[in-house]
Amino acid sequence: MAQQEDVFKKIVAHAKEYGFVFPSSEIYDGLSAVYDYGQNGVELKNNIKRYWWEAMTLLHENIVGIDSAIFMHPTIWKASGHVDAFNDPLIDNRDSKKRYRADVLIEDQIAKIDDKINKEIEKARKRFGESFDEDMFRQTNGRVAELVARREALHERFSKAMNDNNLDELRQIIIDEEIVDPISGTKNWTEVRQFNLMFKTEMGSTADGAMTVYLRPETAQGIFVNYLNVQKTGRMRIPFGIAQIGKAFRNEIVARQFIFRMREFEQMEMQFFVRPGEEMTWFKYWKEWRLRWHKALGLGDEKYRYHDHEKLAHYANAATDIEFLMPFGFKEVEGIHSRTNFDLSQHEKFSGKKIQYFDPELNSSYTPYVIENSIGVDRMFLSVLCSSYEEQKLEGGDSRVVLHLPAALAPVKCAVMPLVRKDGLPELAHEIVDDLKFDFSTHYDEKDSIGKRYRRQDAIGTPYCITVDHQSLEDRTVTLRHRDSMEQERVAIDDLHKIIHGRVSLNSLLRKLK
Ligand code: ATP
């Protein structure tokens, strides 16, 4: 684990050094849990968004997009439940004066027990070698059985306290488990209190004062309140979906793990409207389809898992997360929720407007049910970055840091380099750039040795480097270097476009989803 933390620190440093992610307001010492994307980061982020957007709206004839405003009528957040129920339970340590999420402290405690169980299993696996039977070991080893029983009991008590919204019980669990503050090392805890995660601000100024509005904590409500507009103007027939990408804001209490938990972040959400009674079929469809979208990137199928929810939000009748193996463990990247007709019914109630669908096939009207998929752009970015990062030892004692980014997402697709800065090589290199740049993000680089230039491109994940040398002037061929294998081949300048396109286009990625 310590080693993994080390790797994570290096990834964060790399992201900054190579223009992917900077701390916000850095020259003023930063702003907690807010980040800026740099010259390479913005390209990678835009490519992730395009991959999602096109997978949703181009590959599904019945999904259209919108872009709703961040500010919305404050009653929307009453209707959605965010004013009353979008709370985290928090607890303070009197000695360190630090604030924590009570549920996260307990989840960490459960994770510690899981670690212990896994360590025992790994030890045994080494001891028994080939003949090791994990199930058998779990059942028969006294120490493991004891840990598993302890974990189950704690988990059950915790789930019940969360479901009942029982803040005293959450505190009691922290006391009984003897959880200490990681900073002060003491158990001097305050009561547990609820804390609303929405940012408030004021809009306009009237005689009666300004109106309090919220920065949206999710993009989904912008879709629900536009359901009628889109359905009518787009003549949409159920089942159909509305997709949206946009900023969301949450005043997270515990901001940590870099861009994993931010106060300002971006979501890609799609709400799919279906007939009541058909929601489970569609839930299953989207659960599978979304995982396919992730796996098509080739980051490693073993890095994903589903986490089905036991504690369902008040509006949901089924929910699952797609988790990704980050350097700090499996973590939620995307949520898929069957939200029933909760949101539309609530908006019907609070707005007084009829929000129904007349189904010509059934010859009746109803409030549609909704399947949502909701994914954080930044978390997706983090999973791509972490799984692409590699420090490679090379033959001859050399080493390199390479980002094995999925080619379609790479910020720069190819870099063109004249071997030397004379003899007409820069001119030919520029000529190649001027042709390729219409289709691919293309860099020109003539500084430093060719080896150093390759390393720079490896570090930002550029799939191809094209080197122009003296032979190029004679026969119009160049050296094409592949990022991952470092293999080089001689190819005709005229063939470059076709070769590069085959690998880096979003189109080839989208085709995998057929
Ligand atoms: P968590 O339990 O980690 O707080 P959540 O279950 O509250 O997440 P949702 O409300 O389901 O998250 O939001 C959908 C997606 O938005 C998440 O899967 C995640 O990718 C992203 N997301 C949510 N909160 C944040 C945040 N603070 N920073 C970055 N991304 C976030």
Residues whose N, C-alpha, C, O or C-beta is under 5 A from the ligand:
A	BS01	ATP	R250 E252 I259 F260 R261 M262 F265 E332 V333 E334 G335 S374 I375 G376 D378 R379
